[in-house]
Amino acid sequence: MTSDEGSGLSHVAPDGTARMVDVSAKPDTSRMARATGSIRMSPKALDAIVRNEVAKGDVLGVARVAGIMAAKRTSELIPLCHPLPLHDVSVVLTPDPSLPGIRVDVTARTIGKTGVEMEALTGAGIALLTVYDMAKALDKGMVISDISLAAKAGGRGGEYARLDGTGDAP
């Protein structure tokens, strides 16, 4: 009997220490996760980003690439995450004058033994941190918030969509 049997998948070994869950017996399935978040800022900072007038360059383009890179390196950042072969990572950054600020939507996909929720969440967080880094000279008071799982599909847990209506069908 493996330490996963009877206890559900756990990151706690029988001796109480943290460990990576053994997923080797799980079947490969198609998996998707979508995470969202936002960064609020001054209207002046948002306008500079939208007009591509920030001294450091194309904020949204660089943040998009940073989000993809972060999703790909999640297992190097989160100690007990499994390294996953990502088949697709999409990062969409949308200016929203009603915040004012930027909204991020990250979707990660793979076929594997474990989900891609952490990859989508990591991508969203790093994309927003990159916006902050590139625009902090314009507004040091920017606030990153609401990074959360919007939806997931695949695996034993099946489908999930956030109850606030933003977890559109996967």
Protein Blocks (a to p, Z undefined) as FASTA:
>chain_A
ZZkgonapafbdfkopacdddfklpccddddddddddddddfklmmmmmnopafnbpfkl
mmmmmmmmmmmmmmmmmmkbccdddfbdcddddddfklgccddddddddddfbdcklmmm
mmmmmmmmmmmmmmmmmomkbccehiacfbdcedjklpaddfklpagcZZ
